[in-house]
């Protein structure tokens, strides 16, 4: 590490600033993958409440209706903006085209990326078809990488620092009792490792990167899973 990289950055905090001020996101745009689902839309609402604009991308043509309407209400209330784009995150060309088109319409520079896009499988892993495994890795690992890559390039192109947050899982650090999600757990373990390497690579000067390991949360897809486990008495 060079001396230049070791030099401390200017302080942005201070006892005189309130918590609300420190967490404000005015004048910046945040890209959220998986932005048509429950987790992505809730994250979008938080950014909008904090003064930032949001670009939501997801593979379905339209986001979930009820949470999307709540997001739009939040944007209107806080004078912020939100957009939705259909995008297959496993397709690097589609990702780059979508990012280019989206940021060209944005009011503010892209300063953040939150990767929520991810899929899981059902059934015992010993019987998991290899095409299902490949699709899961394409979305969870390749999709996360190419989205982070596209966002970092955009930040570097405009000389803007930014933050990249990757959603991993508690399952990346172990296995869950009575739940066979070997392929999913492996894909999320790859996400945990990713920022360790990218922060030492060519994009380290433009982005702050981290992962967060979420646990089980209430969502439509999880309701079916929870009921199934309960029925089995496990």
C-alpha positions as CSV (number, residue, x, y, z in Angstrom):
1,X,0.0,0.0,0.0
2,X,1.4,3.4,-1.0
3,X,1.7,6.4,1.3
4,X,-1.0,8.2,-0.7
5,X,-3.5,5.4,0.0
6,X,-2.6,5.5,3.7
7,X,-3.3,9.2,4.1
8,X,-6.4,9.9,6.2
9,X,-9.5,11.1,4.5
10,X,-11.1,14.4,5.6
11,X,-13.5,14.0,8.5
12,X,-17.2,14.0,7.6
13,X,-18.6,13.6,11.1
14,X,-18.4,15.7,14.2
15,X,-20.2,16.2,17.5
16,X,-22.0,19.2,16.1
17,X,-23.8,17.1,13.4
18,X,-27.0,15.2,14.2
19,X,-27.5,11.5,13.4
20,X,-30.1,12.6,10.8
21,X,-27.5,14.8,9.1
22,X,-24.9,12.1,9.1
23,X,-27.2,9.6,7.3
24,X,-28.6,12.0,4.7
25,X,-28.2,11.0,1.1
26,X,-29.1,14.2,-0.7
27,X,-27.6,14.8,-4.1
28,X,-26.9,11.2,-4.9
29,X,-28.4,8.3,-6.7
30,X,-28.4,4.7,-5.5
31,X,-28.9,1.6,-7.7
32,X,-30.7,-1.3,-6.1
33,X,-30.8,-4.7,-7.8
34,X,-33.6,-7.0,-6.8
35,X,-35.4,-3.7,-6.7
36,X,-38.8,-5.2,-7.7
37,X,-39.0,-7.4,-4.6
38,X,-39.8,-6.9,-0.9
39,X,-36.2,-6.4,0.3
40,X,-35.1,-4.1,-2.5
41,X,-38.2,-2.0,-2.3
42,X,-37.9,-1.5,1.5
43,X,-34.3,-0.5,1.0
44,X,-35.4,1.9,-1.7
45,X,-37.9,3.5,0.7
46,X,-35.2,4.1,3.2
47,X,-32.9,5.8,0.7
48,X,-35.8,8.0,-0.5
49,X,-36.6,9.0,3.1
50,X,-33.0,10.0,3.5
51,X,-33.0,12.4,0.5
52,X,-31.5,10.1,-2.2
53,X,-32.9,9.1,-5.6
54,X,-33.2,5.4,-6.4
55,X,-32.9,3.3,-9.6
56,X,-34.6,-0.1,-9.0
57,X,-33.8,-3.0,-11.4
58,X,-35.2,-6.5,-11.4
59,X,-35.9,-9.3,-13.8
60,X,-39.7,-9.0,-13.8
61,X,-41.4,-6.5,-16.1
62,X,-43.1,-4.7,-13.1
63,X,-42.2,-4.5,-9.4
64,X,-44.5,-5.8,-6.7
65,X,-47.6,-3.5,-6.9
66,X,-48.3,-2.7,-3.2
67,X,-44.8,-2.0,-2.0
68,X,-44.0,-0.1,-5.2
69,X,-47.0,2.2,-4.6
70,X,-45.7,2.8,-1.1
71,X,-42.2,3.6,-2.5
72,X,-43.8,6.1,-4.9
73,X,-45.7,7.8,-2.1
74,X,-42.5,8.0,-0.1
75,X,-40.6,9.6,-3.0
76,X,-43.4,12.2,-3.5
77,X,-43.5,13.0,0.2
78,X,-39.7,13.6,0.4
79,X,-39.3,15.3,-3.1
80,X,-37.1,12.4,-4.2
81,X,-37.2,10.3,-7.4
82,X,-37.5,6.6,-8.1
83,X,-37.3,4.7,-11.4
84,X,-37.8,1.0,-12.3
85,X,-36.0,-0.9,-15.1
86,X,-36.3,-4.5,-16.1
87,X,-32.9,-6.1,-16.2
88,X,-31.4,-9.6,-16.1
89,X,-28.4,-9.2,-13.7
90,X,-26.8,-12.3,-15.0
91,X,-26.4,-10.7,-18.5
92,X,-23.4,-8.4,-18.4
93,X,-24.4,-6.5,-21.6
94,X,-27.9,-6.0,-20.4
95,X,-26.6,-4.7,-17.0
96,X,-24.3,-2.2,-18.7
97,X,-27.0,-1.0,-21.0
98,X,-29.4,-0.6,-18.2
99,X,-27.0,1.3,-16.0
100,X,-26.0,3.6,-18.8
101,X,-29.6,4.3,-19.7
102,X,-30.7,4.8,-16.1
103,X,-27.9,7.1,-15.0
104,X,-28.5,9.3,-18.1
105,X,-32.0,10.0,-16.7
106,X,-30.9,10.5,-13.1
107,X,-30.8,13.9,-11.5
108,X,-27.7,13.1,-9.4
109,X,-24.5,11.1,-9.8
110,X,-24.5,7.4,-9.0
111,X,-23.0,7.1,-5.5
112,X,-24.3,3.8,-4.3
113,X,-25.1,0.2,-5.2
114,X,-27.1,-2.3,-3.1
115,X,-27.2,-5.8,-4.6
116,X,-30.3,-7.5,-3.4
117,X,-30.9,-9.7,-6.4
118,X,-30.7,-13.4,-5.6
119,X,-32.5,-16.7,-6.0
120,X,-32.6,-20.0,-4.1
121,X,-33.6,-23.6,-5.0
122,X,-36.0,-26.1,-3.5
123,X,-35.5,-29.8,-2.8
124,X,-32.5,-31.9,-1.7
125,X,-29.2,-30.8,-3.1
126,X,-28.3,-34.4,-4.1
127,X,-31.1,-34.2,-6.7
128,X,-30.5,-30.6,-7.7
129,X,-30.4,-30.4,-11.6
130,X,-27.1,-28.9,-12.7
131,X,-28.9,-26.3,-14.8
132,X,-30.6,-25.0,-11.7
133,X,-27.2,-24.7,-10.0
134,X,-25.8,-22.8,-12.9
135,X,-28.8,-20.4,-13.0
136,X,-28.4,-19.8,-9.2
137,X,-24.7,-19.1,-9.6
138,X,-25.4,-16.9,-12.6
139,X,-27.8,-14.7,-10.6
140,X,-26.3,-14.7,-7.2
141,X,-22.5,-14.6,-8.0
142,X,-22.1,-13.5,-11.6
143,X,-25.0,-11.1,-11.3
144,X,-23.6,-9.5,-8.2
145,X,-20.1,-9.2,-9.7
146,X,-21.2,-7.6,-13.0
147,X,-23.5,-5.1,-11.3
148,X,-20.7,-4.1,-8.9
149,X,-18.4,-3.8,-11.9
150,X,-20.8,-1.6,-13.8
151,X,-21.5,0.6,-10.8
152,X,-17.8,1.0,-10.0
153,X,-17.0,1.9,-13.6
154,X,-19.7,4.6,-13.6
155,X,-18.3,6.1,-10.3
156,X,-14.8,6.1,-11.7
157,X,-15.9,7.6,-15.0
158,X,-17.3,10.6,-13.2
159,X,-14.6,10.8,-10.5
160,X,-17.3,10.2,-7.8
161,X,-16.6,8.1,-4.7
162,X,-19.3,5.7,-3.7
163,X,-20.4,2.7,-1.7
164,X,-21.2,-0.8,-2.8
165,X,-23.1,-3.1,-0.5
166,X,-23.5,-6.8,-1.3
167,X,-26.3,-8.9,0.3
168,X,-24.9,-12.2,1.4
169,X,-26.6,-14.4,4.0
170,X,-26.2,-15.9,7.5
171,X,-26.2,-19.2,5.5
172,X,-22.8,-18.2,4.0
173,X,-21.3,-18.9,7.4
174,X,-22.9,-22.2,8.2
175,X,-25.8,-24.5,7.4
176,X,-29.4,-24.3,8.6
177,X,-31.0,-27.2,10.5
178,X,-33.5,-29.1,8.5
179,X,-32.9,-27.0,5.4
180,X,-30.9,-28.3,2.5
181,X,-29.7,-25.2,0.7
182,X,-26.2,-26.3,-0.2
183,X,-26.0,-24.5,-3.6
184,X,-27.5,-21.3,-2.2
185,X,-25.2,-21.2,0.8
186,X,-22.2,-21.7,-1.5
187,X,-23.2,-18.9,-3.7
188,X,-23.6,-16.5,-0.7
189,X,-20.2,-17.6,0.6
190,X,-18.7,-16.4,-2.7
191,X,-20.4,-13.0,-2.1
192,X,-18.8,-12.7,1.4
193,X,-15.3,-13.2,-0.2
194,X,-15.9,-10.8,-3.1
195,X,-15.2,-7.4,-1.5
196,X,-12.1,-8.7,0.2
197,X,-10.6,-9.0,-3.3
198,X,-12.2,-6.1,-5.1
199,X,-11.1,-3.6,-2.4
200,X,-7.5,-4.5,-3.2
201,X,-8.0,-4.5,-7.0
202,X,-8.2,-1.6,-9.5
203,X,-11.5,-0.3,-8.2
204,X,-10.5,0.3,-4.6
205,X,-9.8,4.0,-5.0
206,X,-13.4,4.7,-6.0
207,X,-15.6,2.6,-3.8
208,X,-16.2,1.5,-0.2
209,X,-17.4,-2.1,-0.3
210,X,-19.0,-4.4,2.3
211,X,-21.3,-7.3,2.6
212,X,-24.2,-7.8,5.0
213,X,-25.5,-11.2,6.1
214,X,-29.3,-11.1,6.4
215,X,-31.3,-13.8,8.2
216,X,-34.9,-15.0,7.6
217,X,-37.3,-12.1,7.0
218,X,-41.0,-11.9,6.3
219,X,-41.8,-12.0,2.6
220,X,-44.3,-13.8,0.4
221,X,-41.8,-16.5,-0.7
222,X,-40.7,-17.1,2.8
223,X,-44.3,-17.7,4.1
224,X,-44.6,-20.9,2.0
225,X,-41.2,-22.1,3.3
226,X,-42.0,-21.4,6.9
227,X,-45.3,-23.3,6.7
228,X,-43.6,-26.3,5.1
229,X,-41.0,-26.5,7.9
230,X,-43.7,-26.2,10.6
231,X,-45.8,-28.9,9.0
232,X,-42.9,-31.2,9.1
233,X,-42.5,-30.6,12.8
234,X,-38.9,-29.4,12.4
